[in-house]
Amino acid sequence: MHYYDKEPVFKELRVRRITTIIRGIPLTLMLAPGVFSSEYVDEGTRLLAENMVVMSDWDILDMGCGYGVLGIVAAKLAPRGRVVMVDINKLAVKLAMINVKLNGVSNAEVRWGDLYSAVVGEKFNTIISNPPITAGLEVNRKLIINAKEHLKPGGLLQLVVPKKLRSRFEEMLLKNYDVVEVAAKSGSHVVFIAKLIH
Ligand SMILES: C[S@@+](CC[C@H](N)C(=O)[O-])C[C@H]1O[C@@H](n2cnc3c(N)ncnc32)[C@H](O)[C@@H]1O
């Protein structure tokens, strides 16, 4: 079983409740086996959450939302905007819905879907993602290329990737976007911000 399975089967659902602070925002989050990540906020996720650019009135897409931490932080940073959170894993969708409520977020909705199938015709100021590396390069290539159809003019694709895959992702981003910047680095991860000028 992978965390990106559409319908992971659970004999027993062991939910874990954690509290944390990101960008000064106190959060309570339910995590569970079968949804990335099941014990704590992943280091890459935290790096993106701490460094992503979000304006207060932006429309934001959290692609591959998992239990929802990135979308929830984005929603808190954009009280006059809205967030759509998408995941292919039905348990992730369920957990993200619970976490949205638990954290008093009213400007975010969670949808089930395969990449952009749940947001056909919709455009965002930014797409944020800790992408599903283990789903394979093709899925990640589609995530990057098809993001262009869902970004408003000047919109940003913001991704965190493991350092060891930096050059592979940088190459895909440079092929598809006008500007690609490294916004943050840690010992293990890199945050990219990619932009289309027009
Ligand atoms: C690395 S995890 C990140 C989860 C969460 N955003 C976080 O940072 O903790 C990637 C997520 O992408 C989801 N995913 C995998 N393939 C997908 C697809 N084709 N469409 C939508 N989501 C997908 C997985 O289920 C997983 O929740």
The ligand as an ORCA input file, in Angstrom:
! r2SCAN-3c Opt
* xyz 0 1
  C       4.328     14.130     -0.497
  S       2.625     14.002     -0.173
  C       2.267     15.634      0.451
  C       1.053     15.669      1.336
  C       0.834     17.003      2.065
  N       0.681     18.082      1.117
  C       1.990     17.292      2.990
  O       2.827     18.127      2.598
  O       2.068     16.693      4.059
  C       1.897     13.992     -1.785
  C       0.383     13.856     -1.818
  O      -0.032     13.792     -3.192
  C      -1.114     12.884     -3.303
  N      -1.187     12.419     -4.695
  C      -0.479     11.429     -5.302
  N      -0.837     11.305     -6.587
  C      -1.808     12.235     -6.800
  C      -2.590     12.590     -7.934
  N      -2.436     11.975     -9.098
  N      -3.514     13.575     -7.809
  C      -3.687     14.209     -6.609
  N      -2.962     13.913     -5.499
  C      -2.032     12.959     -5.597
  C      -0.783     11.803     -2.299
  O      -1.937     11.074     -1.939
  C      -0.166     12.623     -1.161
  O      -1.157     12.976     -0.212
*
